[in-house]
Amino acid sequence: MKILVIIPAFNEAKSIDKVIREIPKDLVNEVVVVNNNSSDETSKVARQSGATVLDELRQGYGFACLKGIEYAKKQKPDIIVFLDADYSDFPEEMRLLVKPIIDQNYDMVIGSRALGERQAGSMTIPQIFGNWLATNLLHLFYGVHYSDLGPFRAIKFEQLIALNMQDTTYGWTVEMQLKAAKMKMKTTEIAVNYRRRVGKSKISGTVKGTVLAGYKIITTIFKYL
């Protein structure tokens, strides 16, 4: 299967080369880094590391992902993998992530940090609580069982297009999961490991970012009821 990786990146020059280097090259056809209005050398480092680089000046995780999807429409991959640029995930675990799609015809696979091993300090208490709350609300209102809203995920490209993703900021991951539930897609989770990111998080690293992300996730869950 043709696999394309999309990595949204905002000021991740110190980590993006590590992420790209550890992606299994024999598994993936192309790595696309979406430079989300960075003020550092994220774009330069990503290109030097062998990635295709797209620029998205509109700030927002969802904006960056949507930019990557527009590019992917021209490449027509079978599977899209979303991966963060901060080196908190283990890119080599991508093999485990896509296996249920390739071997068992799943539509989407979420990499669950809750099921894997987390390095101490890799997730803040508000992050852990927010994931618990959001996944329980998804179960209550959409009847689907998830343990995490982890950004490390794989999905069939045709199913991703069918979801008609809209969110431009913090609600991206939960929108994908609840829409997949509403469309009765075949989904599963696999345990992935998680470590402290390189540098400070732009979301969980600030009170404002944590509050805004939590608010957006909750409102997105109710938006699609």
C-alpha positions in Angstrom: 0.0 0.0 0.0 1.1 3.6 -0.7 1.6 5.4 2.6 2.0 9.2 3.0 2.9 10.8 6.3 1.7 14.2 7.3 3.6 16.1 10.0 2.2 19.5 11.1 5.1 21.6 12.4 5.3 24.9 14.2 8.8 26.0 15.4 10.1 22.4 15.6 13.6 22.9 14.1 15.2 21.2 17.0 13.2 18.0 16.7 11.9 17.6 13.1 15.1 15.9 11.8 14.9 13.2 14.5 11.3 12.5 13.7 11.9 12.2 9.9 15.1 10.1 10.4 13.2 7.5 12.5 10.3 7.0 10.1 10.6 3.5 8.5 11.8 4.4 4.9 10.9 0.9 3.6 7.3 1.4 4.7 6.6 5.0 3.7 6.4 6.5 0.2 6.6 10.1 1.2 6.9 12.3 4.3 5.2 15.7 4.1 6.0 18.4 6.7 3.5 21.2 6.8 5.4 24.3 8.0 2.7 26.1 10.0 4.0 29.7 9.9 7.2 28.8 11.9 9.7 31.6 12.8 12.6 29.2 13.1 14.3 26.9 10.5 11.8 24.1 10.7 11.2 24.3 6.9 15.0 24.2 6.1 15.7 21.3 8.4 12.8 19.3 7.2 13.9 19.7 3.5 17.5 18.8 4.4 16.1 15.7 6.1 14.4 14.6 2.9 10.8 15.6 3.5 8.4 17.4 1.1 7.7 20.8 2.7 4.5 22.7 2.4 3.8 26.2 3.9 0.6 27.0 5.7 0.6 30.6 7.0 -2.7 30.3 8.8 -1.9 29.2 12.4 -3.6 26.1 13.6 -3.1 22.3 13.8 -6.2 21.7 11.7 -5.1 24.2 9.0 -1.8 22.4 8.7 -3.5 19.0 8.4 -5.9 20.2 5.8 -3.0 21.6 3.8 -1.4 18.2 3.9 -4.6 16.5 2.8 -5.0 18.8 -0.2 -1.5 17.8 -1.3 -2.3 14.1 -0.7 -5.2 14.3 -3.1 -2.8 14.7 -5.9 -0.6 11.8 -4.7 -3.5 9.4 -4.2 -2.1 7.3 -1.3 -3.8 4.4 0.2 -3.1 5.3 3.8 -2.3 8.6 5.6 -0.4 8.6 8.8 -0.5 11.7 11.0 2.5 12.3 13.3 3.6 15.2 15.5 6.8 17.0 14.9 8.0 17.3 18.5 9.6 13.8 18.8 7.2 12.8 21.6 6.0 9.8 19.6 8.2 6.9 18.4 8.1 7.1 14.6 9.3 3.5 14.2 6.0 2.3 15.8 4.3 3.3 12.6 4.6 -0.3 11.5 2.3 -1.3 14.3 -0.1 1.6 13.5 -0.7 0.6 9.9 -0.7 -3.2 10.4 -4.5 -3.4 11.3 -5.3 -1.5 8.1 -3.1 -3.6 5.9 -3.8 -7.0 7.5 -7.4 -6.7 8.9 -8.9 -4.0 6.7 -9.5 -1.5 9.5 -10.4 2.0 8.4 -8.6 3.9 11.1 -6.1 3.2 13.9 -5.5 5.5 16.8 -2.1 5.3 18.6 -3.1 5.3 22.3 -0.7 6.7 24.8 -3.1 5.6 27.5 -2.5 2.0 26.6 1.3 2.3 26.1 4.1 3.4 28.3 4.4 7.1 29.0 7.7 8.6 30.2 7.2 10.6 33.4 6.3 14.2 32.7 5.4 13.5 29.0 1.8 14.4 29.6 0.5 17.0 32.0 -2.3 16.3 34.5 -4.8 18.5 32.5 -3.9 16.5 29.4 -4.6 13.2 31.1 -7.8 14.4 32.6 -8.9 16.0 29.3 -8.3 12.8 27.4 -10.3 10.8 30.0 -13.2 13.3 29.9 -13.3 13.5 26.1 -13.1 9.8 25.5 -15.9 9.2 28.1 -18.1 11.8 26.4 -17.4 10.1 23.1 -18.6 6.8 24.6 -21.7 8.4 26.2 -22.9 10.3 23.1 -21.5 8.4 20.2 -21.2 4.8 21.6 -17.6 4.3 20.7 -14.7 3.2 23.0 -11.5 5.1 22.8 -8.8 5.6 25.5 -7.0 8.5 23.9 -7.2 11.4 21.4 -3.6 10.7 20.4 -2.4 12.6 17.3 -0.3 9.6 16.1 -2.9 7.8 13.9 -3.4 6.1 10.5 -6.4 6.1 8.3 -7.4 5.0 4.8 -7.2 8.0 2.5 -10.6 7.4 1.0 -12.1 7.3 4.4 -10.3 10.4 5.5 -11.8 12.3 2.5 -15.3 10.9 3.4 -15.0 12.4 6.9 -15.0 15.9 5.3 -12.7 17.3 8.1 -13.4 20.9 9.0 -11.7 21.8 12.3 -8.8 24.2 11.9 -7.3 24.2 15.4 -7.5 22.0 18.6 -10.6 20.0 17.8 -9.1 18.1 14.9 -8.4 14.7 16.5 -11.8 14.5 18.3 -13.6 15.5 15.1 -12.0 12.7 13.2 -12.9 10.1 15.9 -16.5 11.2 16.4 -17.2 11.4 12.6 -15.7 7.9 12.2 -18.1 6.7 14.9 -21.1 8.4 13.2 -20.1 6.8 9.9 -19.7 3.4 11.5 -16.1 3.0 10.3 -14.1 0.0 11.4 -11.7 1.5 13.9 -9.3 0.3 16.6 -6.5 1.4 18.9 -3.0 0.1 19.5 -0.7 0.9 22.3 2.1 3.4 21.5 4.8 4.7 23.8 5.2 8.4 24.6 8.1 10.5 25.8 8.8 14.1 26.8 8.7 16.3 23.8 11.7 18.3 22.5 11.1 21.9 23.6 8.0 23.4 25.2 4.5 22.6 24.1 2.6 25.4 22.5 -0.7 24.0 23.9 -0.2 22.0 27.1 2.9 24.1 28.0 0.7 27.2 28.7 -2.4 27.8 30.8 -4.1 29.6 27.9 -3.3 26.8 25.4 -4.6 24.1 27.8 -7.8 26.0 28.4 -8.4 26.8 24.8 -7.7 23.2 23.7 -10.0 21.8 26.3 -12.8 24.1 25.4 -12.5 23.4 21.7 -12.5 19.6 22.2 -15.6 19.7 24.4 -17.5 22.0 22.1 -16.6 19.9 19.1 -18.0 16.8 20.7 -21.4 18.6 21.2 -21.3 20.3 17.8 -21.9 17.1 15.9 -24.6 15.5 18.1 
